[in-house]
Amino acid sequence: MEATDGKAPMIYCEGLVKIYKTDEVEVVALHGLNLTVEQGEMMAIIGNSGSGKSTLLNILGGLDRPSAGRAHVGKWDLLKMTKEQLIAYKRETVGFIWQNNGRNLVPYLTALQNVELPMLIHGKPDRAYAKQLLAAVGLERRMGSRLTQLSGGEQQRVALAISLANRPQLVLADEPTGSVDHATGEQILRIFRRLNREMGVTIVIVTHDLSVADQVDRVVAIRDGLTSTEWIRREGDGQSDEPGGQEQSEQDARFGSRHEQFVVIDQIGRLQIPKDYLEQMQVEGKAVLSFDGKHVRIGPPEREIPQLGKKKA
């Protein structure tokens, strides 16, 4: 479970399974997902509704328990933690930012009091640090303002400061730009990147917003409860603090200029081939694989395989 530089990764998931059960229905949200996130990395997870990305975020945040597999965050084993350890984990290791600011902020408290609250709960009040965090997100003049006096973007910046209040190693953000306009979203992402660099905190963003790719090193796509594709920033491409280019609807168009695309292969050799590739190759149900010593090729069967027990006409 060690990274290439000898350090253990911040997040390590292997064969992660999550099953939701009721009296009548059993739903498998994660089907054996694998994911590694290095310490100090800033990355994004994307996927359609029902892909499993929110389930993964809840597990990493200690809000839900996995059903099987391996899930480690820092020194913590998320499958084996006691209730007391889970409380310590959520207080000390992980910070969380919700899309809905009503879950991030207490409306009758000021911005400064909101940032101080996690410190007080943890028994480590530090007003000077709370002020430092609000200044870091550009709200040094709004510390005495309450929720109703702040714009949506300002509220989200307060939420970012709150997530850092107990000096976590990991920040998880659930659609942090989903409730603000594009320009404000770009501003929030630039703040994320700056704090990631200055504080060394690992940041994982779950989002539908493809413009997030302009501010992160790596984008991981989840499909049907499995990691399917990664886009990794090309070596030599700088991180700009200016807003990204024109938005495009296709993932490849968004990531193609700055990122290199990879298909993720799991621990037993499985991979997910993009559906549009299969459609173009006219592959359905069965496929033929060939290996030339360097490359694996996939294609449709050259002829139909007769079914057992049936005679030729």
C-alpha positions as CSV (number, residue, x, y, z in Angstrom):
1,M,0.0,0.0,0.0
2,E,3.0,2.3,-0.5
3,A,3.2,5.0,-3.1
4,T,6.1,5.2,-5.6
5,D,7.9,7.8,-3.4
6,G,7.8,5.4,-0.4
7,K,5.0,7.3,1.4
8,A,1.7,5.6,2.1
9,P,-1.1,7.1,0.1
10,M,-3.7,9.3,1.8
11,I,-6.5,7.2,0.4
12,Y,-6.3,3.5,-0.6
13,C,-9.4,1.6,-1.6
14,E,-9.2,-1.9,-3.0
15,G,-12.2,-4.1,-4.0
16,L,-14.5,-1.7,-2.2
17,V,-18.1,-2.9,-2.0
18,K,-21.2,-1.2,-0.6
19,I,-24.6,-2.9,-0.5
20,Y,-27.8,-1.2,0.7
21,K,-30.4,-3.6,1.9
22,T,-34.1,-3.2,2.7
23,D,-36.7,-5.9,3.3
24,E,-37.5,-6.1,-0.4
25,V,-34.5,-4.7,-2.3
26,E,-30.8,-5.1,-2.3
27,V,-28.8,-2.4,-4.2
28,V,-25.1,-2.7,-4.9
29,A,-23.7,0.9,-5.1
30,L,-20.0,0.0,-5.3
31,H,-18.9,-3.2,-7.1
32,G,-15.3,-3.6,-6.1
33,L,-13.9,-0.1,-6.6
34,N,-10.2,0.6,-6.5
35,L,-8.8,4.1,-5.9
36,T,-5.5,5.5,-4.7
37,V,-5.0,9.2,-3.8
38,E,-1.5,10.4,-2.9
39,Q,-0.8,12.8,0.0
40,G,-1.1,16.4,-1.0
41,E,-2.9,15.6,-4.2
42,M,-5.9,17.6,-5.5
43,M,-8.1,15.5,-7.7
44,A,-11.7,15.3,-8.8
45,I,-14.2,12.4,-9.1
46,I,-16.9,12.6,-11.8
47,G,-19.8,10.3,-12.7
48,N,-23.4,10.2,-13.6
49,S,-26.2,10.0,-11.0
50,G,-26.2,6.5,-9.5
51,S,-22.6,5.8,-10.5
52,G,-21.5,5.5,-6.8
53,K,-19.4,8.6,-6.4
54,S,-21.5,10.0,-3.6
55,T,-21.5,6.7,-1.8
56,L,-17.7,6.7,-2.1
57,L,-17.5,10.2,-0.7
58,N,-19.7,9.2,2.3
59,I,-17.5,6.2,3.1
60,L,-14.3,8.3,2.9
61,G,-16.0,10.9,5.1
62,G,-16.9,8.4,7.8
63,L,-20.6,9.0,7.2
64,D,-21.2,5.4,5.9
65,R,-19.6,2.0,6.3
66,P,-18.4,-0.1,3.4
67,S,-19.8,-3.7,3.2
68,A,-16.5,-5.3,2.1
69,G,-13.1,-4.7,0.6
70,R,-10.3,-2.4,1.9
71,A,-10.6,1.3,2.6
72,H,-7.7,3.2,4.3
73,V,-7.4,7.0,4.9
74,G,-4.1,7.9,6.4
75,K,-3.6,5.6,9.4
76,W,-7.3,4.7,9.6
77,D,-8.9,1.5,8.5
78,L,-12.5,2.5,7.7
79,L,-13.8,-1.1,7.9
80,K,-12.4,-1.7,11.4
81,M,-12.9,1.6,13.3
82,T,-14.8,1.6,16.6
83,K,-17.4,4.3,17.2
84,E,-14.9,6.2,19.3
85,Q,-12.2,6.0,16.6
86,L,-14.8,7.1,14.0
87,I,-15.5,10.3,16.0
88,A,-11.8,11.0,16.3
89,Y,-11.4,10.4,12.6
90,K,-14.1,12.9,11.6
91,R,-12.8,15.5,14.0
92,E,-9.1,15.2,13.3
93,T,-8.4,13.7,9.9
94,V,-11.2,14.7,7.5
95,G,-13.0,18.0,6.6
96,F,-16.3,18.0,4.6
97,I,-17.9,20.6,2.4
98,W,-21.5,20.0,1.3
99,Q,-23.2,21.5,-1.8
100,N,-26.1,22.7,0.4
101,N,-24.8,25.5,2.6
102,G,-27.6,24.8,5.1
103,R,-25.5,21.8,6.1
104,N,-22.3,23.7,6.3
105,L,-23.3,26.7,8.3
106,V,-25.3,27.6,11.4
107,P,-27.4,30.5,10.3
108,Y,-27.6,32.4,13.6
109,L,-23.8,32.5,14.0
110,T,-21.4,34.9,12.4
111,A,-18.9,33.6,9.8
112,L,-16.1,33.7,12.5
113,Q,-18.3,31.8,15.0
114,N,-19.1,29.2,12.4
115,V,-15.4,28.6,11.8
116,E,-14.7,28.5,15.5
117,L,-17.5,26.0,16.2
118,P,-15.6,22.8,15.2
119,M,-12.6,24.0,17.3
120,L,-14.8,24.4,20.3
121,I,-16.4,21.0,19.8
122,H,-13.0,19.5,19.6
123,G,-11.9,21.4,22.8
124,K,-9.2,23.4,21.0
125,P,-10.5,27.0,20.5
126,D,-8.2,29.2,18.4
127,R,-9.8,32.5,17.3
128,A,-6.5,33.7,15.7
129,Y,-6.4,30.6,13.4
130,A,-10.1,31.0,12.6
131,K,-9.5,34.6,11.5
132,Q,-6.5,33.4,9.5
133,L,-8.6,30.9,7.6
134,L,-11.3,33.5,6.8
135,A,-8.6,35.8,5.5
136,A,-7.2,33.0,3.4
137,V,-10.5,32.6,1.6
138,G,-10.9,36.4,1.2
139,L,-13.4,37.1,3.9
140,E,-11.4,39.2,6.4
141,R,-14.0,41.9,6.1
142,R,-17.0,39.6,6.5
143,M,-16.1,37.8,9.8
144,G,-19.0,39.4,11.7
145,S,-21.6,38.7,9.0
146,R,-24.4,36.1,9.5
147,L,-25.6,33.6,6.8
148,T,-28.4,35.9,5.5
149,Q,-25.8,38.7,5.0
150,L,-23.5,36.6,2.8
151,S,-23.8,35.7,-0.9
152,G,-23.9,32.0,-2.0
153,G,-20.2,32.2,-3.0
154,E,-19.3,33.8,0.3
155,Q,-21.1,31.1,2.2
156,Q,-19.3,28.5,0.3
157,R,-16.0,30.1,1.2
158,V,-16.9,30.1,4.8
159,A,-17.7,26.4,4.5
160,L,-14.2,25.9,3.0
161,A,-12.7,27.7,6.1
162,I,-14.8,25.5,8.4
163,S,-13.6,22.3,6.7
164,L,-10.0,23.4,7.6
165,A,-10.7,24.5,11.2
166,N,-9.3,21.3,12.8
167,R,-6.3,21.2,10.5
168,P,-7.4,18.0,8.6
169,Q,-5.2,16.0,6.3
170,L,-8.0,15.4,3.9
171,V,-10.8,17.7,2.6
172,L,-13.8,16.1,0.8
173,A,-16.0,18.5,-1.2
174,D,-19.4,17.4,-2.6
175,E,-20.3,19.6,-5.6
176,P,-18.7,22.7,-4.1
177,T,-19.5,24.8,-7.2
178,G,-23.0,23.3,-7.8
179,S,-24.9,26.2,-6.2
180,V,-23.0,29.2,-7.5
181,D,-22.5,30.8,-10.9
182,H,-19.6,29.9,-13.2
183,A,-17.4,32.9,-12.2
184,T,-17.9,32.3,-8.5
185,G,-17.2,28.6,-9.0
186,E,-13.9,29.4,-10.8
187,Q,-13.0,31.6,-7.8
188,I,-13.7,28.9,-5.3
189,L,-11.6,26.4,-7.3
190,R,-8.7,28.7,-7.4
191,I,-8.9,29.1,-3.6
192,F,-9.0,25.3,-3.3
193,R,-5.8,25.0,-5.4
194,R,-4.0,27.8,-3.5
195,L,-4.8,26.2,-0.1
196,N,-3.8,22.8,-1.4
197,R,-0.4,24.2,-2.3
198,E,0.2,26.3,0.7
199,M,-1.2,23.9,3.4
200,G,-0.4,20.6,1.7
201,V,-3.9,19.3,2.4
202,T,-5.2,16.5,0.2
203,I,-8.4,17.6,-1.6
204,V,-11.0,15.3,-3.3
205,I,-13.8,17.0,-5.2
206,V,-16.9,15.1,-6.3
207,T,-18.6,17.1,-9.1
208,H,-20.6,17.2,-12.4
209,D,-18.7,20.4,-13.3
210,L,-16.1,19.5,-16.0
211,S,-14.4,22.9,-15.6
212,V,-13.0,21.5,-12.3
213,A,-10.5,19.7,-14.5
214,D,-8.7,22.9,-15.2
215,Q,-7.7,23.2,-11.5
216,V,-6.9,19.6,-10.5
217,D,-4.0,17.2,-11.3
218,R,-6.2,14.2,-12.0
219,V,-9.8,13.4,-12.8
220,V,-11.3,9.9,-12.1
221,A,-14.5,8.8,-13.7
222,I,-16.7,6.3,-11.9
223,R,-19.2,4.2,-13.8
224,D,-21.5,1.5,-12.3
225,G,-19.7,1.5,-9.0
226,L,-16.2,1.1,-10.5
227,T,-13.4,3.4,-11.4
228,S,-13.4,3.4,-15.2
229,T,-11.2,6.2,-16.7
230,E,-8.6,8.6,-15.5
231,W,-7.4,11.9,-16.9
232,I,-3.9,12.9,-15.7
233,R,-2.5,16.4,-16.3
234,R,0.2,16.2,-19.0
235,E,3.7,16.8,-17.7
236,G,4.8,20.4,-18.2
237,D,1.3,21.9,-18.3
238,G,1.2,24.6,-15.7
239,Q,-1.7,25.3,-13.3
240,S,-3.2,28.6,-14.2
241,D,-4.9,30.8,-11.7
242,E,-7.1,32.3,-14.4
243,P,-10.5,30.8,-15.3
244,G,-10.4,27.9,-17.7
245,G,-11.3,27.9,-21.4
246,Q,-14.7,27.7,-23.0
247,E,-16.9,24.9,-21.5
248,Q,-17.6,22.0,-23.8
249,S,-20.1,19.2,-23.4
250,E,-17.9,16.2,-24.0
251,Q,-15.4,15.0,-21.4
252,D,-12.8,14.3,-24.0
253,A,-13.0,17.8,-25.4
254,R,-12.7,19.3,-21.9
255,F,-9.7,17.1,-20.8
256,G,-8.0,16.4,-24.1
257,S,-5.8,19.5,-24.4
258,R,-4.3,19.3,-20.9
259,H,-4.8,15.8,-19.7
260,E,-3.9,12.3,-20.9
261,Q,-6.6,9.7,-20.8
262,F,-6.1,6.2,-19.2
263,V,-8.5,3.3,-18.8
264,V,-8.2,1.9,-15.2
265,I,-7.4,-1.7,-14.8
266,D,-8.3,-3.3,-11.4
267,Q,-6.4,-5.7,-9.3
268,I,-7.6,-8.8,-11.2
269,G,-7.2,-7.3,-14.7
270,R,-10.7,-6.0,-15.4
271,L,-11.2,-2.8,-17.2
272,Q,-14.2,-0.8,-18.4
273,I,-14.2,0.0,-22.1
274,P,-16.1,3.2,-22.9
275,K,-19.5,2.4,-24.4
276,D,-19.0,4.6,-27.5
277,Y,-15.8,2.7,-28.3
278,L,-17.7,-0.6,-28.2
279,E,-20.5,0.8,-30.4
280,Q,-18.0,2.0,-33.0
281,M,-16.3,-1.4,-33.0
282,Q,-19.7,-3.1,-33.1
283,V,-18.8,-5.2,-30.1
284,E,-21.6,-6.5,-28.0
285,G,-21.8,-9.5,-25.7
286,K,-18.7,-11.3,-26.9
287,A,-15.3,-10.0,-28.2
288,V,-12.1,-11.4,-29.7
289,L,-8.8,-10.4,-28.0
290,S,-5.4,-10.7,-29.6
291,F,-1.9,-9.9,-28.3
292,D,1.1,-9.0,-30.5
293,G,3.7,-8.9,-27.7
294,K,3.1,-5.2,-27.0
295,H,-0.5,-4.4,-27.6
296,V,-3.9,-6.0,-26.8
297,R,-6.5,-5.6,-29.5
298,I,-10.2,-6.1,-29.1
299,G,-12.8,-6.6,-31.9
300,P,-16.0,-8.3,-32.8
301,P,-16.1,-12.0,-33.5
302,E,-15.3,-12.7,-37.2
303,R,-18.0,-15.2,-37.4
304,E,-21.0,-16.3,-35.3
305,I,-20.2,-19.0,-32.8
306,P,-22.9,-21.8,-33.2
307,Q,-24.9,-22.5,-30.1
308,L,-24.4,-25.9,-28.5
309,G,-27.0,-28.5,-29.2
310,K,-28.1,-26.9,-32.5
311,K,-27.4,-28.5,-35.8
312,K,-26.5,-26.6,-38.9
313,A,-29.3,-26.3,-41.5
